[in-house]
Structures are given as structure tokens and as C-alpha cells.
């Protein structure tokens, strides 16, 4: 098994494909890291938006509770 890997590695080195393959893999890694950074930024922005929406929802629910209470009080006055 070890010998087979060594032979393959030597064959790659002889053909000059090894350096080319490393360069290709490094480029792919760079692209994937950039894509990861973009996705993380998008995720942070969406988290921020969801937090804001949640805060708005909580505020509106509180307003609704207050309005229901006021309506009940007005009905009692009649």
C-alpha cells in the first residue's frame, strides 16, 4: 500500500502535475473560504433582521393586550 502511494506520488512529481494539483486545490480552498465568509455575513444579517422582527412582534402583542384590556374596561362602563 505504501509503495503504491509512493509510486503514484513519484509519477505525479515526474509529470509536474503535483505542483499544478496543489495550486488548483489552493485556489479551490481560497474560493470556498470566500464563499464561507459571504454566507456567514448573510447569516449574521438574517439573524439581525429576525431579532428586529421578533422585537416588533413582541411590541405589537403587548399593544394588542393593552387594547383588549381597554375594550373590556369600556364595555364594563356601559
C-alpha positions as CSV (number, residue, x, y, z in Angstrom):
1,X,0.0,0.0,0.0
2,X,2.8,2.4,1.0
3,X,4.8,1.6,-2.2
4,X,1.8,2.2,-4.4
5,X,1.3,5.6,-2.9
6,X,5.0,6.4,-3.3
7,X,4.9,5.3,-6.9
8,X,1.9,7.5,-7.6
9,X,3.5,10.4,-5.9
10,X,6.7,10.0,-7.9
11,X,4.6,9.7,-11.1
12,X,2.9,12.9,-10.3
13,X,6.1,14.7,-9.5
14,X,7.7,13.4,-12.7
15,X,4.8,14.7,-14.8
16,X,4.8,18.1,-13.0
17,X,1.1,17.6,-12.2
18,X,1.7,17.5,-8.5
19,X,2.5,21.2,-8.3
20,X,-0.4,22.0,-10.6
21,X,-2.7,20.0,-8.5
22,X,-1.6,21.8,-5.3
23,X,-2.2,25.1,-7.0
24,X,-5.6,24.0,-8.1
25,X,-6.5,22.8,-4.6
26,X,-5.2,26.0,-3.1
27,X,-7.4,28.1,-5.5
28,X,-10.4,25.9,-4.7
29,X,-9.7,26.4,-0.9
30,X,-9.5,30.2,-1.4
31,X,-12.8,30.2,-3.3
32,X,-14.5,28.1,-0.6
33,X,-13.2,30.3,2.2
34,X,-14.6,33.4,0.4
35,X,-17.9,31.7,-0.1
36,X,-18.0,30.8,3.6
37,X,-17.3,34.4,4.6
38,X,-20.2,35.6,2.4
39,X,-22.5,33.0,3.8
40,X,-21.5,33.9,7.4
41,X,-22.2,37.6,6.7
42,X,-25.6,36.8,5.2
43,X,-26.4,34.6,8.2
44,X,-25.5,37.4,10.6
45,X,-27.6,39.9,8.7
46,X,-30.6,37.5,8.7
47,X,-30.2,36.9,12.4
48,X,-30.2,40.6,13.0
49,X,-33.4,41.0,10.9
50,X,-35.1,38.2,12.7
51,X,-34.2,39.7,16.1
52,X,-35.7,43.0,14.9
53,X,-38.9,41.3,13.7
54,X,-39.2,39.4,16.9
55,X,-38.9,42.7,18.9
56,X,-41.6,44.2,16.7
57,X,-43.8,41.2,17.2
58,X,-43.5,41.4,21.0
59,X,-44.3,45.1,20.9
60,X,-47.4,44.6,18.8
61,X,-48.6,41.7,21.0
62,X,-48.2,44.0,24.1
63,X,-50.2,46.7,22.3
64,X,-52.9,44.2,21.5
65,X,-53.1,43.1,25.1
66,X,-53.5,46.7,26.2
67,X,-56.2,47.4,23.6
68,X,-58.1,44.3,24.7
69,X,-57.9,45.4,28.3
70,X,-59.1,48.9,27.3
71,X,-62.0,47.5,25.3
72,X,-63.1,45.3,28.3
73,X,-62.9,48.3,30.6
74,X,-65.1,50.4,28.2
75,X,-67.6,47.6,28.0
76,X,-67.9,47.4,31.8
77,X,-68.5,51.2,32.0
78,X,-71.6,50.8,29.8
